[in-house]
Amino acid sequence: QCTFLNQGGAAELFTIDALSGDINISNSRFWMQRPDIRLGKSVTTAVISGNRFKGSKQITNESDGDVQEGLNVIAK
């Protein structure tokens, strides 16, 4: 569980850039208007659930693995 509010770096960078392995992103808040999550080709499994996004939800999935996403909300 994390709140992403003031992360630095260029605005086009992803808040979470998962390159490989297994990842579980749950109950987090993505409050910045920037790309939120990228799953790279070598990500084998991912669960993205119960998160809050502000304005839009920007998830890029390049993985061929088992990726499950649900129960996320967007605050407009």
C-alpha positions in Angstrom: 0.0 0.0 0.0 1.5 3.3 -1.1 0.5 6.8 -1.9 2.3 8.3 -5.0 2.0 12.0 -4.7 5.2 13.9 -5.4 7.5 11.5 -7.4 10.3 13.3 -9.3 11.7 12.7 -12.7 10.3 13.5 -16.1 6.5 13.6 -16.5 6.5 10.8 -19.1 8.2 8.3 -16.7 6.0 5.6 -15.2 5.3 5.7 -11.5 5.9 1.9 -11.4 8.0 0.4 -14.2 8.1 -3.4 -13.5 10.7 -5.0 -15.8 10.5 -8.7 -14.8 9.3 -11.3 -12.2 6.1 -11.2 -10.2 4.4 -8.1 -8.9 1.3 -7.3 -6.7 0.1 -3.7 -6.8 -2.7 -3.3 -4.3 -4.5 -0.6 -2.3 -2.3 2.2 -3.6 -3.1 5.8 -4.6 -1.8 7.2 -7.8 -2.4 11.0 -7.5 -0.1 12.4 -10.2 -1.2 13.0 -13.8 1.5 10.8 -15.5 1.7 7.2 -16.7 1.0 5.0 -13.8 2.1 1.4 -14.3 4.1 -0.4 -17.0 4.5 -4.2 -17.0 7.5 -5.2 -19.1 7.8 -8.3 -21.4 9.5 -10.3 -18.7 6.8 -9.9 -16.0 5.5 -13.4 -15.4 2.5 -12.6 -13.2 0.9 -9.4 -11.9 -2.1 -8.6 -9.8 -3.3 -4.9 -9.9 -6.3 -4.4 -7.6 -8.0 -2.1 -5.2 -6.1 1.0 -6.4 -7.2 4.6 -6.7 -6.2 6.7 -9.7 -6.8 10.4 -10.2 -8.1 11.7 -13.5 -7.3 8.6 -15.5 -5.8 5.1 -15.2 -2.7 4.6 -17.3 -1.5 1.0 -17.4 0.7 -0.4 -20.1 0.9 -4.1 -20.3 3.7 -5.6 -22.5 3.7 -8.9 -20.6 2.7 -12.2 -22.0 2.3 -13.5 -18.5 -0.9 -13.9 -16.4 -2.0 -10.4 -15.5 -5.2 -9.8 -13.5 -6.6 -6.4 -12.9 -9.8 -5.3 -11.2 -11.6 -3.3 -8.5 -9.6 -0.2 -9.3 -11.4 3.2 -9.2 -10.7 6.6 -10.9 -11.4 9.9 -9.1 -12.5 12.4 -11.7 
